[in-house]
Amino acid sequence: MGVKLVNITKVFPDPHHPGKEVVAVHNVSIDVKEGEFVTFLGPSGCGKTTTLRIISGFEYPTEGEVWISGKLVNNDPPNKRDTSMVFQSYAIFPHLSVSQNIGFGLELKGLPKETIRTETERIMVVMNLTNLANRRPDQLSGGQQQRVALARAIINKPSVLLFDEPLSNLDAKLREQMRLEIRRIQKTFGITSIYVTHDQGEAMTVSDRIVVMNEGNIMQIGTPFEIYSRPANRFVADFIGRVNFFEGTVTQVREQGISVRFTHGVEREVASCAQTVRSGDQVLVVVRPESLKLFLKGPAPMGTGSNSRGVSERILQRVPVQSNASSGQPFLEGRIDKVVYLGSVCEYEIDTGGEKPVLAVTHNPIEEGFFQPGDLVGIDFASLSAHALPQGN
C-alpha cells in the first residue's frame, strides 16, 4: 500500500528571529504506490529532507497525516514504523565484520542464529558482498560500505526503504555505478523506496517518479521524462539540467501543439504547453541545448578562432563541420563564442545578440565535426522538442 502524505506542513521556530516561525514544508501531498521508487529533488533548504524525516518519524508534522502501509503513523516513533533508513554517513559499526553488520538488525529481533546466518548469506549474494563477509568497515571502499549499509536496511524486510542522500560522500564515477546498483537492488526486492537528493542525474537514473520541491512546496510530480521534457514551470525547467528560454506570442492553438511568433519575428510550431493557452497569450518556450540543430552559415572571419575554454584549436580544426544549411529561414542566427570539447559531446555558447548566449550541444563530434569560435551558424529545433510555459509560470 506504500506511503501516503496528506497536506503535510512542518513549522520550526526561526532561530534568527525569536517569536517568528519558518515553514519548512507546506501542504505537501503525495501517494507513493507499493513497490514504487520516488525521489524528492530540490536545492538545499527546499524541504525534501524534512519531508523524509517526517516519513521516518524523526520529525513530527505540524499539520497533516502520514500513512504507511495503510496505517496512520503520525504519533509513532521511528522504531514503530515499518521503515529502514540508509544514511549519508553509512552508519555501519566499525568493530563488526560485514556479515555481522548486515545481520545486526535480525539479532536485535532475537531470531535464531541459523536464521540470521541464512538470511545474511542470501542477501550478501544479491549485494555482491560474499567475498567481503569477514572484512571490517575500514577495509572497505566507500561503495562497498554503502552496499553493506543498504544490505543491513533490506535484510529487515521493511515496507518502505528511505534514502537520505546516500551517495553524496562518493566520488563521481562511483556515484554513477551506485545509482544503477541501488535501482537494481530495489527492483530485485520490490521495496517501496523514497530517496532524497539534490543531484538531478541521480534522480533521473533511479526514479519511477520525481517530486521537485522549492521553498517547502511541491513544484511538480512526474516521471523523469515529464520533469525534464515537459516541466510545469520555469523553476523546474531551469533546475533540471540546462535550458534555453525564448519569449514569444501564441498565434494559433491546434489540437496538438501551438504556433508561436517569437520576439525576433520568426514563427515556429511548439508541440506541447504546460497549461491551456489562447491566441495572443505570451509564452516562454523551453528548448534543451541538445535539441538545437546547428548548421554553418559562414566560417569565422580571418583573425578569429580563439577559444577561451582552452580547447586545442588544432584538435577542433582536425574535423571541420560541413555546411548543411537549411533551405528555409533558421529560427536564429549567431556566432560561436565559446567551444567546450567533452569527448562524447561538444558544447557551444552562441552570441545571438540577446541578453544571454544560446547554449547548444552536439553529440559524437569526432564524426560530425566541430564548429569554430567565430563561425556564423543557423539555429533551429524540431517542434516535438519544444515546450511552452505561460509567461509568469
Secondary structure, 3 states (H helix, E strand, C coil): CCEEEEEEEEEEECCCCCCCEEEEEEEEEEEECCCCEEEEECCCCCCHHHHHHHHHCCCCCCEEEEEECCEECCCCCHHHCCEEEECCCCCCCCCCCHHHHHHHHHHHCCCCHHHHHHHHHHHHHHCCCHHHCCCCHHHCCHHHHHHHHHHHHHCCCCCEEEEECCCCCCCHHHHHHHHHHHHHHHHHHCCEEEEEECCHHHHHHHCCEEEEEECCEEEEEECHHHHHHCCCCHHHHHHCCCCEEEEEEEEEECCCCEEEEECCCCEEEECEECCCCCCCCEEEEEECHHHEEEEEEECCCCCCCCCCCCCCHHHHHHCECCCCCCCCCCCEEEEEEEEEECCCEEEEEEECCCCCCEEEEEECHHHHCECCCCCEEEEEECHHHEEEEECCC
